[in-house]
Amino acid sequence: MLDATLRRIVDPPLDRIGRRLAAAGIAANAVTVAGFAVGLLAIPLLAAEWYGLALAAILINRLADGLDGAVARHTTLTDFGGYLDIVCDFIVYAGVAFGFALARPENAVSAAFLILSFVGTGTSFLAFAILAAKRGLASEARGRKSLYYLGGLTEGTETIAVFVAFCLFPSAFIPLAYVFGALCWLTTAARVVTARRSLG
């Protein structure tokens, strides 16, 4: 919901850094993979209940997720780069929930619900992108991308915000996970409605 607005603020500095990284010969996919590796570190850190370090790993991962696209725009946008980016994103998203399930057994059911909710948002997003490409639809509301970005109530900005809240208030993980998971299902339902209208 907030991604398009936030992009007007974060894109200029990301673009400057991306230009420098591209000039230094650093590939966009290398940024994606490095960020992914750091993001995966959040899982054992959360399991050990080292929430501050886990939050740092998550934020570095999200920074890399913004930078890889900026680097690509100063080199070459590729279909594989867009594919790799989204695969890594959803694995890290699920990994954060998994890390909280490992941290405390009582978190397991709410973490499973959150992962299930991510399946809804992920599939509704990616399935629309496939058919949008087939029909030649395009949108740059969230910047120039390798695939069509269908918005929703819970996008990247909201996901980062709730991950920060999880790490700052780990004792509140269960209610926060249920609330955010419910919002994810509202996003999924809205995307289905949008797809019905757009794709007929």
Secondary structure, DSSP 8 states (H G I E B T S, - for coil): --HHHHHHHHHHHHHHHHHHHHHTT--HHHHHHHHHHHHHHHHHHHHTT-HHHHHHHHHHHHHHHHHHHHHHHTS---HHHHHHHHHHHHHHHHHHHHHHHHH-GGGHHHHHHHHHHHHHHHHHHHHHHHHHHHHT----TTSS-SS-----SS-HHHHHHHHHHHHH-GGGHHHHHHHHHHHHHHHHHHHHHHHHHHH-
